[in-house]
Amino acid sequence: MTGSADEPKAQTPNDSLSFGRLGIRRAQLLKNLQHFVVAAELGSFHKAADRLAIVQSALSRRIGDLEAQLGGRLFEREPTGVRLTLAGAALLEDASRILREVDLAIRRFDLIDSGQVSLLRVGFNGAAMMFAPVPDGLQAFRSTNPTVELRLTPMLSEQAFQALAAGTIDLGLAYDLGYPHSLKSRQLVLDDLALALPEHHPLASRPKVVVEDLEGAYFIGMDLAQSGLMAEKVALALHSRGVTIRVLMETGSTEATLSLVAAGLGIAFVNRSQAGRHPPNVIIRDVAGFSVPLPLKLFWREEIETPVLLRFAKTLAAQFGTAGGVA
């Protein structure tokens, strides 16, 4: 017999922790956070009570309750005032940041709720920023849409698709690697992969590098946990030409990859858009017979499509001279 929809769900250990001691401590801390911060900054309960417009005994009681809930002292009581303990000083730094974030969240809500500001969350692949039209497009959008707050978050392409599915971003500026999705998109440009070599590598001095030259070469590969689809595309392209490489290590970012190449630890495939923006002792070369086309696109979910989102897509596309429509 199945339970009714009104029956409570069984709690997991993590649920019990969230609503147990940790939850009580969190609620108490948030309740008294401002009182603690003011007392810590003024170094006096008397001055803090005046600032907060409450009696000193009430402030002392709240601080005492907070210390009891946290299980430790926040202040050393002295004849001339109060002094933070080591744990209290650490909490002050975090508490001040939390209060600033809460104030910002309230201000942002008020602005958006009143129609003065819109929020657009964009996840972007770092390699895409190597195309000059991207930062130019961001600047153009901000100048023509001053009431839209852009919140930009760097992430790999596969992570962007996951963030779009989870609803933590509104737009993804990502490479289309064949990730299964039902998103709307607009292509901006077609990128490809090229070879990054240390300047003294034997292949760096050749007038032409062909894919067969890579047989048995030591490579810095892509982190399979983060860039599995890209790594699969590279492996298929090499396999189709009968070429086998040796992967010495894996990295999760282009910056780390180029640093390892510069150190002479191996060669690597990177986006061709990196050409001209790499360490001075790294050479970027095309490889004849090897190609992994990488369409750079904007992706978004149709159900959250707004005029602001479409204006952003149109502005970025215009910087690339892309007249194509939405797919």
N, C-alpha and C positions, 0 to 999 in steps of 0.2 A: 504493500500500500504506500503510495507516495504522499508526501506531506503537502499541506496547502501552501499557497503563495505567501500567506501571512506568517508562516512559521519562521522563526529566526534561523539564519544559517549558522552552521557550526563554525566556531572560531578556530583559526589556525594559531600556532604559537606566536607568530608575528603579529596577528591581530590582537592577541591578549597583551603583548608588550606595548603595542601602539595605544591601546585604550587603558592600560594599566599604569604602572609607576611612571613610565616615560611620558604618557599623556598628561598625567597630573602635574608633573614637573613643567611640562611645556605650557599648560594653561596658566599655572601660577606665574611662570616667568613672563609670559606675554602680558598678564594682568598688571604686574608691578614693574615692568621694564622701564617705563619713563621715570618713575620715582627713583629707581636705582641709578639711572644715568645722571639725573640732575644732582642727586646726593653725591655721586662720585666726582662729578665735574666741579662742584662747589666745595667739596671737602668738609661739608658741615650739614648736619641734619637740620639745624635751626634755619640756616639760609635756604636750604632746599625746600623746607616746609613753607617759608615765606614765598618763594618763587612759585610753588605749586598751589598756593592759597589753601593749605590744609594745616591743621594743628600738628605740632612736632610729634606728639604721642602717636598720632595716626600714621605718620610717615615711619616712625621707628617700628611700629607694629607690622607694617607692610614689609619693611626690610627684614624684620625678624622672621616673618612667615616665609619669605622668599629663601632666606638662609636655611630654614628648617626643611623646606621642600627640596632644596638642592643638596642638602646634607653637608654643608660646610659654611664657613664664615666668609662673608664678602668684605667686611670692614674690620679694622682694628680700632676699637674705641679709645680715644686719647683725650686728655684734658682740654686740648686746644681744638678738638674736632674729631674727624674720622679719617683713617688712611686705608686705602684699598689693600687687601691681601693679594698675594700672587695670583690666586684663582680669581679674585674679584677684578683685578686688572685685565686678565684674559677675557673675562665675561664682558667687561666694559667695551672692549674693542668690537666684539661680536654684536653686543646689544646696540651700540651706536649705529653700526651698519644696518642692522635689522630695522631700526626705527626710520632711518633714511629711506630704506626700500619701501617700508609701509607708507610713509608720507608720499613718496613718488607714485606708488600704486594708486593711492587715493586721488592724487592730483591728476594722474592719467585717466582714471575712471571718470572723474568729473568733466574733464575736457572732452573725452570721447562721448560720454552720455549727453553732453550739451551740444554735440555736433561740431565743436571747434577743432577737434583733432581726430584723425583716424589712425589706426595702427596696422602696419603691414609687416609681417614677419617673413623674412627671406633667408633660406638656407642656401649657401653658395659653395661651389667647389673652388678651392683656392687657386687651381690652375686657370680657372676662368678669368680671374683678375689680371692675368697676364695679357689679356686682350684689352688694348686701350679703350675700345668702345664701352667696356663694362664700367670702369670707374667714371668715365665721361657720362655715361647714361645715368648712373646714380646721382651725379652732381646735377645733371639736367632735370631729373625728376624732383630732386629736393628743391631746386630753385623755382620750379613751376608748381609745386604742390607743398607749400610751406606748412599746411595744417595736417600733413600726413607724417606720422612718426615711422621711420624705417628702422626696424630692428634686424640687424644682419648677424648671422651666425655661420661661421665656417664649418663645413662638413663634407665628407666624401660623398660621391654621387649615390652610392647604395644607401648611405645613411639618410640622405635627403628623401629618398622614396619612403623609407621607414618613418621618417618624421612627418611626411605628408599624410601617410596612412593613419598615424597616431593623432594628427591634428595639432601638432606642436609648431608647425610652420604653415604659412599660407601659400608660399611660392617656393619652388626649388629651382635654382640655377644649376643644372647638373648635366652630365653627359648621358646620352641615351645608350645604355649598354645592353639593351634587350631585357631589362628588368620587367617582369609582367606587371601590368597596371591598367587601370581604366581612367587615367588622368587626361586632362586636356593639355596641349603643349603648343609651343611656338619655337621653331628652330631659329637660332641666331647665326651660327657659323659651323663649319665642318672642320674639326681638328683631326690630327693623326698622331701616331707615335713616331718618335725619332730615337736615335741612340746617343746616350751620354757617355763620354769616354774621358779618362784622365788624359791630359795633354801629351804625356809621354807614352801612352799605350801604342803598341805596334799598329793598330788599325787607324789611329788618329792621323798618321802621315800618309795613308793611302789616298790616291786621288779619287777612288770610288770604293765604297763598301757595299758588298752584296750579301744577301742573307746567308749564303753558304759559308761566308767568312766567320760566322758566329758559332759554327759547330764546335762543341766542347768548351766554349768560353765560360768564364766565371762571371756570374751575374748577381746583382743585388735585385732580388725579386720583390713582388708586392705582397703585403700582408693578406693572406687568404681570408682571414676572419673579417677584414674590412673591405677588401677589394677583390673578392672572389670572382666576380663576373669579369672584371678586367683581366685578371690573371688567366682566366679560362680562355678569353679571346686571344691573348698573346700565345698561349700554349697551342691553340688550334692553328693559328697562323704559321707558327714555326713547324708544327707537325705536318702541315700541308706541303711544306717544302723539304721535308725529311731532315730537319735540323733539330739537334738535341743540345740544350744548354745545361750548365751546372749552376744551380741556385745556392749561393753560399749563405745568404741571410735574407731576411724579409724586413721591410720597413712599412710604416703606415702613412708616410707623407712624402711629397715630392722634395721638400726641403731636406729631410733626413737622407733621402736617396742621393741627392746631389752632393751633400756633405761627404757621404761615404765614397762616392765616385771621386770627388776632389782629393780624398785621402789615399786614393789609389787602391782601394779594397775590392774593386770590381767595376763592371760596366752595367748599364741599366737602360731600360726603356723609359722615356718620359714624354710628356705631351710636347708636341712640336712648338706649341705656343711658348715654351720655356726658352726657346732660342733667343739669345741676346740678354737673358735675365738669369744667368747662372754664374757660379763662381768662375773667376778668371782663368783658373787652370783646368777647366772642364770644356771639352769640345762637344758640340751637338752636331750629329751627322744624320742625314737620311740614309736608309738602307734599301738598296735596290732589291726588288722582289719581296719586300715585306711591307705590309700596310694593314693598319687597324683603324679604319675610319671611325671618328668619334664625333657624332653630332652633338653640339652644345645647344641645349634647349631650356626654355622656361616651362615648368610643369606646375599644374595646380588642379585642385578638385573642382569639378563643375558646380557642385552644390554650394561652394563658398565664393563663386565668381561675383565680383562687385565692380562697379565703375572704376574705383581706385585701383584695383588689381589689374584691370584691363589697360588703364592708362600707364601703369608701370610697364607692362609687357610691351605696349606700343612704343613707349619712350626708348626702352632698351633696343628694341628691334630697329628703330629709326637710326640709332647710332651705328648699327652694323649695315645700314642700307638694305635691311631685309624687308621686302614688300610682301612676303608670303603671309598667308592667313593662319588662323588657329586650326590645329588638327584635333 
